[in-house]
Amino acid sequence: MQISVAVKPGSRKGPLIESQTDGSLLVYLRSRAVEGAANKELIEILAVHFGVAKSLIEIVGGATARIKRVVVDI
């Protein structure tokens, strides 16, 4: 399953996932976007959200952007 994820790094709200009306997700992260810390936290949060192992989640587009394409193997 491929989904679009908008990320808000360095947020005080996080970690939090909100579903959007278009089927995408808005994810608030505590980690800052430094040296991949936000991407690592994103994968951990999505793994818990979908109930899968972290190895089954991959960022396939937008690794350095705030809007990412993520593939989740369910």
N, CA and C of each residue as an Amber inpcrd file, in Angstrom:
protein
   222
   0.8520000  -1.1660000   0.0000000   0.0000000   0.0000000   0.0000000
   0.8970000   1.2280000   0.0000000   0.6290000   2.1600000  -0.8940000
   1.4010000   3.3910000  -0.9700000   0.5370000   4.5390000  -0.4610000
   1.0850000   5.3450000   0.4350000   0.3360000   6.4720000   0.9920000
   1.1860000   7.7290000   0.9490000   0.5230000   8.8520000   0.9470000
   1.1870000  10.1460000   1.0140000   1.1750000  10.6030000   2.4740000
   2.3380000  11.0550000   2.9470000   2.4680000  11.4490000   4.3400000
   3.0650000  12.8490000   4.4070000   2.3740000  13.7580000   5.0670000
   2.9100000  15.0900000   5.3430000   3.4930000  15.0530000   6.7480000
   4.7130000  15.5350000   6.8850000   5.4360000  15.4280000   8.1500000
   5.6670000  16.8110000   8.7410000   5.4710000  16.9220000  10.0380000
   5.7480000  18.1540000  10.7880000   6.8260000  17.8430000  11.8290000
   8.1110000  17.9300000  11.4700000   9.1670000  17.6160000  12.4310000
   9.3150000  18.6950000  13.4960000   9.8040000  18.3000000  14.6540000
  10.0340000  19.2460000  15.7420000   8.7610000  19.7750000  16.3700000
   7.6910000  19.0170000  16.3100000   6.3980000  19.4600000  16.8210000
   6.2370000  19.0920000  18.2920000   5.6140000  19.9700000  19.0380000
   5.3330000  19.6760000  20.4430000   4.1340000  18.7390000  20.5860000
   3.3050000  18.6460000  19.5340000   2.1460000  17.7600000  19.5580000
   2.5350000  16.2900000  19.4840000   3.6460000  16.0270000  18.8450000
   4.0170000  14.6610000  18.4660000   4.3850000  13.7690000  19.6130000
   4.4530000  12.5000000  19.3680000   4.0890000  11.8420000  18.1110000
   2.5780000  11.6750000  17.9800000   2.0610000  12.0610000  16.8160000
   0.6220000  12.0350000  16.5710000   0.3780000  11.8290000  15.0820000
  -0.6150000  11.0080000  14.7340000  -0.9860000  10.7810000  13.3420000
  -2.4320000  11.2100000  13.1610000  -2.6680000  12.0450000  12.1420000
  -4.0240000  12.4750000  11.7990000  -4.3240000  12.0490000  10.3740000
  -5.4850000  11.4630000  10.1500000  -5.9240000  11.0990000   8.8000000
  -6.5540000  12.3100000   8.1370000  -6.2410000  12.5080000   6.8650000
  -6.7900000  13.6170000   6.0990000  -7.9400000  13.1090000   5.2380000
  -8.7700000  14.0110000   4.7340000  -9.9280000  13.6250000   3.9370000
  -9.5420000  13.0030000   2.6000000  -8.3530000  13.3090000   2.0910000
  -7.9210000  12.7620000   0.7990000  -7.2310000  11.4030000   0.9380000
  -7.1980000  10.8450000   2.1350000  -6.5820000   9.5460000   2.3630000
  -5.1290000   9.5990000   2.7840000  -4.5580000  10.7860000   2.8000000
  -3.1690000  10.9170000   3.2410000  -3.1130000  11.0390000   4.7630000
  -1.9110000  11.0330000   5.2850000  -1.7040000  11.1630000   6.7240000
  -0.9040000  12.4190000   7.0230000  -1.1900000  13.0340000   8.1450000
  -0.4050000  14.1390000   8.6710000   0.2140000  13.6400000   9.9630000
   1.5560000  13.6280000  10.0090000   2.2620000  13.0540000  11.1500000
   3.0880000  14.1400000  11.8320000   2.8420000  14.3270000  13.1080000
   3.6060000  15.2610000  13.9330000   4.7110000  14.4740000  14.6340000
   5.9530000  14.9340000  14.4770000   7.1040000  14.2390000  15.0450000
   7.8210000  15.1210000  16.0500000   8.3630000  14.5110000  17.0840000
   9.1690000  15.2390000  18.0580000  10.5620000  15.5430000  17.5050000
  11.1050000  14.5910000  16.7500000  12.4690000  14.7180000  16.2320000
  12.5760000  15.8310000  15.2030000  13.7170000  16.4600000  15.1710000
  14.0250000  17.4640000  14.1580000  14.5240000  16.7600000  12.9060000
  14.4610000  17.4380000  11.7900000  14.9130000  16.8780000  10.5170000
  16.4270000  17.0360000  10.3800000  17.1610000  16.3600000  11.2600000
  18.6220000  16.4250000  11.2530000  19.1630000  15.0080000  11.1810000
  19.9960000  14.7440000  10.1820000  20.6700000  13.4570000  10.0070000
  19.7060000  12.2780000   9.9890000  18.5300000  12.4630000   9.4170000
  17.5770000  11.3700000   9.2610000  16.7930000  10.9910000  10.5020000
  16.8950000  11.7680000  11.5610000  16.1950000  11.4320000  12.8080000
  14.6790000  11.4590000  12.6250000  14.1670000  12.4270000  11.8760000
  12.7240000  12.5220000  11.6620000  12.2230000  11.3500000  10.8200000
  12.9700000  10.9610000   9.7960000  12.5620000   9.8200000   8.9770000
  12.5500000   8.5350000   9.7950000  13.5310000   8.3680000  10.6610000
  13.5900000   7.1820000  11.5100000  12.3840000   7.1420000  12.4500000
  12.0640000   8.2730000  13.0590000  10.8970000   8.3250000  13.9510000
   9.6090000   8.0960000  13.1690000   9.5260000   8.6230000  11.9450000
   8.3450000   8.4230000  11.1140000   8.1090000   6.9360000  10.8680000
   9.1580000   6.2090000  10.5170000   9.0240000   4.7750000  10.2640000
   8.5810000   4.0410000  11.5270000   9.1230000   4.4160000  12.6780000
   8.7410000   3.7820000  13.9420000   7.2660000   4.0350000  14.2650000
   6.8170000   5.2670000  14.0840000   5.4260000   5.6220000  14.3910000
   4.4610000   4.9240000  13.4350000   4.8000000   4.8920000  12.1430000
   3.9290000   4.2250000  11.1770000   3.8730000   2.7220000  11.4210000
   4.9740000   2.1280000  11.8590000   4.9840000   0.6970000  12.1640000
   4.0030000   0.3770000  13.2880000   3.9820000   1.2020000  14.3100000
   3.0380000   1.0070000  15.4190000   1.6070000   1.2560000  14.9400000
   1.4100000   2.3030000  14.1540000   0.0770000   2.6620000  13.6600000
  -0.5380000   1.5430000  12.8230000   0.2520000   0.9570000  11.9240000
  -0.2540000  -0.0920000  11.0400000  -0.0830000  -1.4900000  11.6170000
   0.6270000  -1.6230000  12.7310000   0.8180000  -2.9140000  13.3640000
   1.7140000  -3.8480000  12.5780000   2.7670000  -3.3010000  11.9570000
   3.7130000  -4.1050000  11.1760000   5.1300000  -3.8310000  11.6750000
   6.0770000  -4.6390000  11.2030000   7.4760000  -4.4360000  11.5590000
   8.0290000  -3.2150000  10.8190000   9.0100000  -2.5670000  11.4300000
   9.6280000  -1.3940000  10.8110000  10.2380000  -1.7220000   9.4530000
  10.6910000  -2.9610000   9.2790000  11.3160000  -3.3590000   8.0160000
  10.3230000  -3.4190000   6.8580000   9.0310000  -3.3960000   7.1370000
   8.0060000  -3.4510000   6.0980000   7.5540000  -2.0690000   5.6430000
   8.2000000  -1.0310000   6.1570000   7.8590000   0.3470000   5.7930000
   9.0680000   0.9780000   5.1210000   8.8170000   1.6180000   3.9660000
   9.9110000   2.2220000   3.2080000   9.4790000   3.5790000   2.6730000
  10.3460000   4.5670000   2.8150000  10.1160000   5.8820000   2.2210000
  10.6470000   5.8130000   0.7960000   9.7460000   5.9090000  -0.1980000
  10.1540000   5.7600000  -1.5900000  10.2700000   7.0980000  -2.3180000
   9.7840000   8.1580000  -1.7340000   9.8820000   9.4700000  -2.3560000
   9.8040000  10.5680000  -1.3210000  10.5930000  11.6100000  -1.5300000
  10.5450000  12.7560000  -0.6350000  11.2960000  12.5760000   0.6670000
  12.3890000  11.8350000   0.6440000  13.1440000  11.5620000   1.8730000
  13.6300000  12.8460000   2.5400000  13.8670000  13.8970000   1.7520000
  14.3310000  15.1590000   2.3350000  13.2490000  16.2290000   2.3220000
  12.0260000  15.8560000   1.9330000  10.9160000  16.8050000   1.8610000
   9.9380000  16.5710000   3.0070000   9.0230000  17.4900000   3.1920000
   8.0110000  17.3360000   4.2330000   6.8380000  16.4830000   3.7730000
   6.6630000  16.3570000   2.4680000   5.6290000  15.4670000   1.9380000
   6.3400000  14.2590000   1.3310000   6.0170000  13.0790000   1.8330000
   6.7230000  11.8500000   1.4700000   5.7530000  10.8270000   0.9010000
   6.2760000   9.9370000   0.0610000   5.5310000   8.7710000  -0.3860000
   6.0990000   7.5800000   0.3680000   5.2260000   6.8550000   1.0290000
   5.6350000   5.7430000   1.8720000   4.9220000   4.4760000   1.4130000
   5.6780000   3.3790000   1.3300000   5.1050000   2.0800000   0.9940000
   5.0770000   1.2390000   2.2580000   3.8920000   0.6690000   2.5520000
   3.7210000  -0.2080000   3.7080000   3.3040000  -1.5730000   3.1890000
   4.1120000  -2.5940000   3.4550000   3.7730000  -3.9570000   3.0690000
   2.9540000  -4.5980000   4.1770000   1.6770000  -4.8080000   3.8840000
   0.7820000  -5.3820000   4.8940000   0.4810000  -6.8190000   4.5350000
